[in-house]
Amino acid sequence: MFLIVMMTFFAVLALDINVPATVLTAMAAVNSVILARTDKQAGGETA
């Protein structure tokens, strides 16, 4: 019983780390695509 509880605990802990990391990766990818498109529309000039 203790083994099942510990396995569940660490599985939830792994998901607790994995889900925000996946969301942040997706947000960074979308942000880079948006920045690349706006940079092309602005003529490729950097600030």
C-alpha positions in Angstrom: 0.0 0.0 0.0 2.8 2.4 0.9 4.5 1.7 -2.5 1.3 2.6 -4.4 0.9 5.8 -2.4 4.5 6.8 -3.1 4.2 6.0 -6.8 1.1 8.1 -7.0 2.8 11.0 -5.2 5.8 11.0 -7.5 3.6 10.6 -10.6 1.5 13.6 -9.6 4.8 15.5 -8.8 6.1 14.7 -12.2 2.9 16.0 -13.8 3.1 19.1 -11.6 6.4 19.9 -13.2 5.7 18.7 -16.7 2.4 20.5 -17.4 3.7 24.1 -16.6 6.9 23.4 -18.6 4.8 22.3 -21.6 2.6 25.3 -21.3 5.6 27.7 -21.1 7.3 26.0 -24.0 4.1 26.5 -26.1 3.9 30.1 -25.1 7.5 30.7 -26.0 7.0 29.1 -29.4 3.9 31.2 -30.1 5.7 34.3 -28.9 8.7 33.7 -31.2 6.4 33.1 -34.2 4.5 36.3 -33.5 7.8 38.3 -33.1 9.2 36.8 -36.4 6.0 37.8 -38.3 5.9 41.4 -36.8 9.6 41.7 -37.6 9.0 40.8 -41.2 6.1 43.2 -41.5 8.3 46.0 -40.0 10.9 45.5 -42.7 13.3 43.4 -40.7 14.5 46.3 -38.6 15.6 45.6 -35.0 15.4 48.1 -32.2 
